[in-house]
Amino acid sequence: MNTYKIFFLFACIVLLQVRCADELKIEPQTDVTEEVALDNEEAVQSLLVGAYDLLGDDDVYGGWIQMTSDLLGTNNDINWGGTFTDPDDLWLKVTTSANGQVEVTWTETYEVINVANTILANLGVVADDERARIEGEAKFIRGMLYFELIRLFGKDWTDGDPTTNLGVPLKLTPTNLVYAPEENFIGRSTVAQVYAQAISDLTAAEELLPEENGFFATTWAAKAVLARVYLQQQNYKEASLKASEVIESGNYALVDRVDRAFNQAFNSSEDVFSIQITNQDGENAFQTFYASRDFNGRRDIRVRGNYVNLFEQNDDRLKLLLYEDGTSGRILSGKYKDQFANVSVIRLAEMYLIRAEGNLMSGEQTGPNTPSEDLQVIRSRAHASDAPANPTITDIYLERKRELGFEGHFLHDVHRSKTNITQNANNTENGYFEWNHNMLVLPIPQREVDANPSLQGQQNPGYGI
């Protein structure tokens, strides 16, 4: 408890400085000036706790990074039925550069990155026996978030040339709004450069982090995120390797019943990395927008019949993870009923699906299982019928949609599979959105473009200049 008290006192000073500073900067950030110097290990440790706290903000991994992907990438899977216009525009694929939800996701994500940068810049005051772990955790956070930013605000790795396509600004040192504001005016790095930085950070984290670290990042969490990164690059061999290392570590196991992987106040045996939520701290935007009013939610995100029809009748994921709202009769996801449940960011089930896809597409076998056997692990837990003996890539994508639905994968799977979107496509010439349509990449927030001369002329296609 002392660590948390120290952090919150420290954070109050930090955030006061930020709010009083000029807001029109490239990344509104948590700023640590010379007056609030991190001159001892306890302060750095406290700031690291704060980084995890900010990571769970509702506009970051507390919901909106993942829900943005699903609203943009839904293909007859979900409806947005709420009154908020910014998420509605994401669902309709009519987002503008003034979208408020896009802006706060950008802002809050860069705020966490800046805290990680501040920690990394002050490792000199940390004792040798703690330095590797703290460095690894900060790099894990930074690398993971740059990967999320590039998947939302940049073109997919396979859409054109990643060495020339624009990504997001790479800021690797602390932002100082008071003494060096001009240093904040940086332009966008390329997609390839952002991926390279994410891989560099996560690879370093993999080496620096311990195998056990409570509910904080571990070497296995870094490997799991690397598996995601390599999969999105279609570097299938490396994706399979990293996923297999997590699976074969023996540190994680699928829970016996699929619904027990969700709505838990503690990490389940299959959580590789989760955001911690308590009744005193943490935000769970998933529960706010997915849950019915009986569970104190808004029921704004509703499951369509097309998604329901993906399941066999005896599949536990149909019976245990989808439910009918008693008032409206609408179908809702049961993954987010409890406001104070932890938010799973990476589950072991995903690692089996990444290894299956990686092995199938590479034509090699990493680990003891064939792609069919990895699919069977997932389907057996759900009491579904046997997996195909020789699954196709379509079979694997379908299983990903069933197993990982509403966990933030829709858009990224659309990009990787090059699947066109037919839902809400009335504003397109052909009646559908091609997988690489401009509206499936978020705009750089107009507030950032207006404030930063280096971003002017670097807006994403389809959103003006």
N, C-alpha and C positions, 0 to 999 in steps of 0.2 A: 504493500500500500504506500510506503514511503516514496518509492520510485514514481508512482502515479501522481502523488501530491507535488513532488518536485517538478515533474513535467508540466502539470497544469499551471503552476505558478510561472514557470518559464514560458509556457505557451502564451499566457495572457500578455506578458510583456512583448513577446515577439509579434503576436497578432495585432496588438495595439499599434505597433510601429507600421505594420503593413497597411492597416486601415487608414492611418493618417497620411501615408505617403501618396504620391500621385498614382492614381489607379490606371492611367492610360499607359501601360507598359506591355511589352510583348507577353510576359507571363506574370500576372499578379501572383506574388510569391510570399511565402513566409520568409521574412528578412531578418538576418542576424547581423547586427552592426558591431562596431568595436565596443560600444557601450554595453552590449550583452554578449561578451566574448565567451566562447566555449573554452575555458582555460583549465578544465579538469575533467577527468574521466566520468565522474558522476553526471555532469551536464550533458556529455555526449550520449551516455547511456539513456538518460531521460529523453533526449531528443529522438533517439531511436524508437523508444516506446511511442512517442508522439507521431513518428512516421507511420507506424502500424495503425495508430488511431485514425490518422487522416486517410490512410489507405482504405479504411472501412467507411468513409464518407458515402452518403447515398448517391453522390454524383460520380463516384469512382467505383470501387468494388462492392460498395453497399447496394449496387443495383444498376446504375444507369450506363456504365460501360457495357454490361451484358445486355440490358434491355434495348439499348440503342441498336446493337447488332441484330437482335431478334425482330425489332419493329421494321428495320430497313430490309432485312433478309427474309422476312416471312413470305411464303409462297402458298397462300391458302391455309396457313397454320393457325394464325391468331388474328383477332380484330382488336383495334383500339376503340373502346366505347366510352372513354372518359371525356370530360369537358375541357381539359388542358389542351391548348392548340399546338404547342410545340411538339409533344409526342405524337399527336395526330398527324402533323406534317411529316414526321419521320415515317409513320406507317403508310401514309398516302404517297410517299416519295415526292413531296413538293417542298422539301426543306429549302430555306433561304439562309444567307450568311448572317441574318439577324436572329436566327433561331436561338432562343434563350437557353434551352436545354443543352444544345451543342456548345454554347459559350461556357456554361458552368462546368461541363465535363472537361473541356479543354483547360479551363482555369484551375480547377481543383486538382486535376492530374498533374499539371506543371507545379502546383504548390507542393505536392508530395515529392516530386522529383527534386525540387529545390532543397527540401529538408534532407533528402539523401545526399545531395551534393555538399551540403553544409557539414554533414557527418563525415564524409570522405575527406573534406578539406581540413578537418580537425583531428585526424587520427593520431597526430603526434603526441597528444596528451593522454592517449590510452595505453595502458600497460601491455606489455608484449603478449601476455597470456590471454588477453581479451581482444586484441586488435584484429586478428584474423576473422573471428566470428563477426565482429561489428562491421568490418569492411565488407564481408560477404553478405550480410543482411542488407546493407545499404545498396550494394550493387545488384542484389536480387531484386529489390524494390524498383530501382531505376531501370534495370534492363527489362523487367516485366512490363512496366508502364510504357516505355518507349515502343515495345512491341504492340501494346494495345493502341497507342496513338497512331502508329503507322498503318495498322489494319483498318482504322476508322477514317483517317484523314489523308491517306495516300492510296494510290492505285495498288491493286494486288500485284504480288511479285511477278506473276506471269502475264500481266497486262501491259504489253510494251516492254520498254527497256528500263529495268530498275536502276541502272546507272545514270540515267538522265531524267526519269520521272521524279517530280518533286515529292518529298516526304514531309517531315515536320522539322522545326528548328531543334538542333541538338545543343542543349545547354548543359555543360559538364562541370561548371564551377558555380559557387553560390551567387545568387543575384543580390547585388547591393543597390538598392533604390536610392540611397542617400548620397553616396560618395562617387559612384561610377554608373550613373543611369545610362550613359551611352553604350556601355557594354551589353545592355539588354537588347539592343537593336541588331539582331542577327536574322539572317534569312533562312530559308528552308534548305535543309540538307536533302540529298537524294534518298530515294527509297532504299537503295543498296547501302548507303552510309548508315541509315538508321537501323537497318537489320544488322549490319556489322557491329554497331555499338551494342545493340541488345544481346547479340551472341557473345560479344566480348565480356560484357558485364555478367551474364548468366554463367558463362564458362568459368570466370574467376570465382563467382559465388559457389559454383559446384565444387571447386577445389578448397575454398576457404571455410565453407559452412560445415558444422558437425553433422553426424548422422542423426543425433537426437538433440532437440532444441525446444522442448515444450511445444507450445502451439505456434511458435515463430518459425521462420524459414529454416529449412534443412537442406543438405546436399541433395536429398531426394526431390524436394520441391523445385530446386534449380534444374535438375535433370528433367522433371516433368514439363516445366515451361519450355526448356530447350526442345523437347519432343514436339511441342506445339509449333515452335518457331520453324524447325526443320520441316515439319509436315506442310506448313503454309508455303514454304519455299519449294515444296515437292522434292526435297532432298530426302527421299524415302528411306534410304539405308540408315542415315543418321537418326531419323525420327524413330525408326524401329529400335535402334540400339539404345537410345535414351529411355524410351518407353519400357523396353525389356529390362533394363537395369532397375527401374522402379518396381516392376512386377516381381522380378526374381529376387529382390532384396529380402523378401519375407517380412518386411515391416508393415505391410498393409494387406488387408483381406476384405473381400466383398462382404457386406453385411448379409445376414441370412434372408432378409426380406427387403425388397427394394425400397419400400416406403420408410424404412428405418435409417436410410441414408440422408433423410431430410427432417426438418422440424425438430432438430436436436439442440439442446443447450450445451452440447459438448461435441468435440470432434469424434466422428465415427471411425471405425477401423479402416474405412476406405478413403478417408479424407487425407489427401497428400498436402493440401494447403487450404485453410479456411479463414474467413474473417470472423473474429470473435465478437459476439453480441451478448450483452447482458441487459438486465432491467435497469441498469444505471448508465450504460454507455453503449454506443454503437447504433447504426442506422440500418434498417432492412427495408429498402424501397421495394424489393420484390414482394414482400408481404403487403405493403401498402397498395400496390397496383394489381397484384394477382389474386389476393384472397377475397373471399366473399365478406359481406357485412357481418355475417355471423362470427367471423374471425377478425373483425375490426378493420377489414380492408375496404378498398374502393371498387373492387371487381372491374377495373378499367381494361385489363388485358384478358380477353376471353378466347377460349379455345374453339376453333372452327371444326365442323363435322369432318372436313377433309383430313384433319390431323387424327381425330378419333378413329377414322376408318383405316388408319395404318396398322392397327393392332388386331390380333386375333382375340376372340372373345375370352379365352382362358389366360391371356397375358396379364400378369400381375400389374404391369405398368398401366394398363387400362383400368383395372379394377381398383387399384390402390392409390394411383397418382393423378387421377382425373375424377372430378366430382361435380354434381349438379347443384347450382346455387338454389337454395330453397325458395327464394323470393322471385327471382327472374326466370329460373329454369335454364339459365345459361350454363355451359360446361366451363369449368375453371381448372387450372393446374393445382394439384394438391401438394406441390413441392414447397409451397410457401404459406403455410397456414399460421405459423407461430411467429409473432412479432419479435420475440427474443431468442429465436433460434439462430445458430451460426449460419453463415452464408458459405456454402462450399464453392471454392474457386476451382479446384482440381480434384477429381475423384479417380480412384484406381480404375473404375470402369472405363474411363476415357483412355487410359493407358493401353488396355486390351484392344480397344478400337483403333488407336493409333498404330499399334504393332501389327494388327491385322491388315490395315490399309498399307502400311509401309512395306510389309513383306510381300503382299500381293502385287503392288506396283513396282517394286524393285526386282521381283523374281527371285529373291533370296530368302532364306529363313534365318531370322535372328531369334534366339530363344527356342524353347522346346516345342512350342505350338505352331501348327499350321494356321493360316487365316481362318479356316473353318473351325478349328478347335478354339481359337480365341473368341470367335462369334458365339460358339456354343457355351462358353463360360458365361457370357452375358445373358444368353437366351435361357439357359438352364435356371439361373437365379430367378428369372421372370416367369418360369414355368410355361414358356412358349414352346412351340414345336421345334424340332431339331434344325440346326443351321444347315444350309446347303453344303453338300460335300465339296463342291468347287465354287465358292462364292465369287460373284462378279463385283466390280467396284460399285455398281448400283446397289447390290445387297448390303455392302458396308455403309454406304451413305444412308440408306434407309434405316439401318440399325442405329446409326449415330442419331438420326432424327428421333427415333423412338426412345433411346436411352438418355440422350443428352438434351432433349427438347426443353426450351425455356431456361437454358443455362448459359446463353450467350454465344452459340455457335452458328446460328442460321446464316448470317451474312458471310462469314468466313468459309463456310461449306459451299455456299452459292458461288463464291469467287473461285474456290479451288476446283469445284466440279464443273464450273462453267455452265451452270444451270440458269436458264432464263426464267424470269419471274412474271407470272400472268396476273397475279392479284393486284388490284388498284392500279392498273396500267392504262387508264383511259386517256392520260395526257401524253401518250407516245404514239408515234405514227403507226406502228405495227400492232398495237394493242398488247404489247408486253415489254418488259424491261430486259434487255440483254444483260448477261452476267457482268459486263464491264460498263454499264450505263453510268453516265456522270452522276446521276442522282443516288447511286449506290456508294458514293464516296462523299463523306461529309465536307462541307465548306470550311475554310479557315474563318473563324468568327470575324465579322466585319469590324468589331471593336478593336481587334488586334491588328488588322490590316490598316485601319485608320491611324492607329497610334505608332506603328512601327514602319519607318520608311523602307526598311529592308524587306518587308513583306509586300509592299505595294508592287503590283504587277505579277505577283506569285499566287494569286487565287486559283483554286481548282477549276477546271473547265466546267462550264455550265452555270457558274455563279458570278459572272461578270469579271472585272479586272481589279 
